[in-house]
Amino acid sequence: MVTATEPDESMLAELRKHVPGTVATMRAAFEDLRSGERYGLVYAAAALHWTNPEGRWSRIAALLEPGGVFASFGGPFRLADPAVEEAVRTARAPFLESDEIPSPDGTPPEQEMQWPGTELQRSPWFTDIRQSAIERRLTMSARDYIGYLSTISAYLVLRAPEREQVFSRIMRVLPDRVEMTADLTVHLARRRFED
């Protein structure tokens, strides 16, 4: 059985449009999940940084059966064209210095093992931590790129009028189609068999 959770009602409605009826969906934040049922796989798709770091790994371990797998994947979407990237940086500068999501545990970008693998390595509940990269290149419309930005936490924390202003400024400097570097970093870890 697959259970998918989403705390935002509109995002949950969108999720329900795209999954088969055999997938159970529920409106819940990660922190609201009860640990009564155990799963063979728990994964987070580019959302783990939104979870409360306090007790994150013990909570995930409680959801996994012994030997079960935790998986996460995510990575930055970056504009491939340096000139377009500079134009966007200039357009957003009055509102945001950067829209990058810093590593939640402060891992520097040049370190081989990245977050959350770094935290998983320190966790007493997990073993066999692995990190892989999947290279991806995408092309999207300028409007779709703005839609993507509307999901990024750096923009979400802005007040609505500021967010609309920065999106308008960025839209004006974008070509009709933008090329993206969208590499994914995948982390896998196995729940230890000992409780």
C-alpha angles and dihedrals in degrees: 000000000000120000119190121193132196127168097204114081096213093046089048090053089052091048091052090056091060106041129075119254090253089071113089111219127195137178104240141123116235090253090056095059115111117226096221095105121054127211136202091225134028117181140174121205108210091315106091093100088064092062124095108263090211104096094350096137098040088051092050090046090052090055093051127079113231107282091020121138132244114203132181133174136183144118142170125290104221129185107249097209110076092207092054090045091053092048090051092046090053092047094052096039096097089057108027133020090203138357094204118120107234118223106273091225097039096254107166115239092240094059113107097228111053132197129311088028089060091058092042090055089057095044118104091211100060139062138170093047113189135181126197135174126220114196115220134174121191138180119208140167119267089246091053089050090055088048089054091050089053088067095053115105094225088063096036092061092055118097111262096252092051091046091053091048094051092046090050092049092048093047090056093058098044125098116232091263126030128200116222137198101216106170116171126219112208123199124193128183133171122227109240115247093230115082 
